[in-house]
Amino acid sequence: MEGVIDAITRDLLTRHPGFDWTVTEFVRVVGTRLPPRTFLRHCPELADPAPHTPSGVPVHLQLLGSDPQALAENAQQALKLGASSLDLNFGCPTKLVNRHDGGASLLRDPQRLYTAVSATHRAVGDTLPVTAKIRLGFASRLLALDCARAAEDGGAQQLVVHGRTRQDGYRPPAHWEWIGRIQRHLSIPVVANGDIWTLEDYWKARTLSGCQDVMLGRGALADPWLAARIHHWHATGERLATTHWHDRAKLLREFATMQRRVHTNKVVVSLLKQWINHMRSQDSEANRRFDTLKRITDLDRLLNVLTEPL
Ligand SMILES: Cc1cc2nc3c(=O)[nH]c(=O)nc-3n(C[C@H](O)[C@H](O)[C@H](O)COP(=O)(O)O)c2cc1C
């Protein structure tokens, strides 16, 4: 997730069991072959033989673009740099990206989506699996199945479907039953995505979509133990105990320590607030503390507010 899930966050989130793989923030492809440093900035894990987080969870590299030639060249570059899986983003709803014909804008034309996927697939052959991520459509769901089929026919080995159109933005609900319609018509694995915040949501999303797997987005930030809850429940049939604020604060402090090595304190303050803001929807203590810390600009002061009695 752009601006949110960097290598440090991937590392922290995958320290608990539950994630089978993670994806980088998108690398924007607009025409030319990008230099290795761009790929390494988005995916420092490329320095390892098979990119993975320190706890061993594979990291897939995501590209966003629409020009088949540019996607092909950058896919080859990614392969050369050691990527082990390449994901294509056809879901991004932001105006800037869509204006430049990237992300969800290709959902208006399944043929172009097909061309983008097949050019990428052809460029790397079977050496590098290509996967895709779509929404249910741009302004309506009319082309949902056509887009999904275009990704499959183009050579995608897996498809993540976010159960909203671009027009829906992030407004609830995510239409898991629509993901089910797609899943029933495709032969590649389909992964359900959108609005999975709790164990109950996970189960509903799986049941309504018929998908074996789900992708967590904001829910993993709101509750960093969500994947572990799902994993634990599958393994034991029991619910993992609620995480105390103390543990969340410890995670946030570790996050700050790691971010401090690469960013200025000002940036770390804003990254911390961003994460705590994500936690607020699922955690009343995060909500309460956010009210106190939202105006703080000093990093050490902010870190104290995480743990001191209010
Ligand atoms: C801030 C933000 C950044 C995102 N960046 C990306 C991205 O780079 N690549 C991607 O495939 N999806 C991205 N997404 C979409 C999420 O991966 C996910 O599909 C969407 O949020 C729906 O899932 P959720 O309801 O579980 O969050 C982003 C979402 C948000 C809120």
The ligand as an ORCA input file, in Angstrom:
! r2SCAN-3c Opt
* xyz 0 1
  C      -3.261      4.448      1.516
  C      -3.503      3.285      0.596
  C      -2.531      2.926     -0.313
  C      -2.733      1.841     -1.174
  N      -1.749      1.488     -2.047
  C      -1.896      0.373     -2.812
  C      -0.839     -0.093     -3.665
  O       0.241      0.523     -3.751
  N      -1.058     -1.215     -4.371
  C      -2.241     -1.919     -4.292
  O      -2.390     -2.954     -4.944
  N      -3.244     -1.504     -3.516
  C      -3.097     -0.387     -2.774
  N      -4.117      0.025     -1.960
  C      -5.385     -0.736     -1.946
  C      -5.345     -1.841     -0.882
  O      -4.336     -2.775     -1.193
  C      -6.670     -2.582     -0.825
  O      -6.936     -3.152     -2.071
  C      -7.827     -1.667     -0.449
  O      -7.483     -0.796      0.601
  C      -9.048     -2.507     -0.050
  O      -8.741     -3.365      1.000
  P      -9.064     -2.960      2.539
  O     -10.514     -2.545      2.579
  O      -8.780     -4.248      3.281
  O      -8.143     -1.851      2.896
  C      -3.942      1.113     -1.125
  C      -4.924      1.487     -0.207
  C      -4.726      2.559      0.649
  C      -5.815      2.932      1.630
*
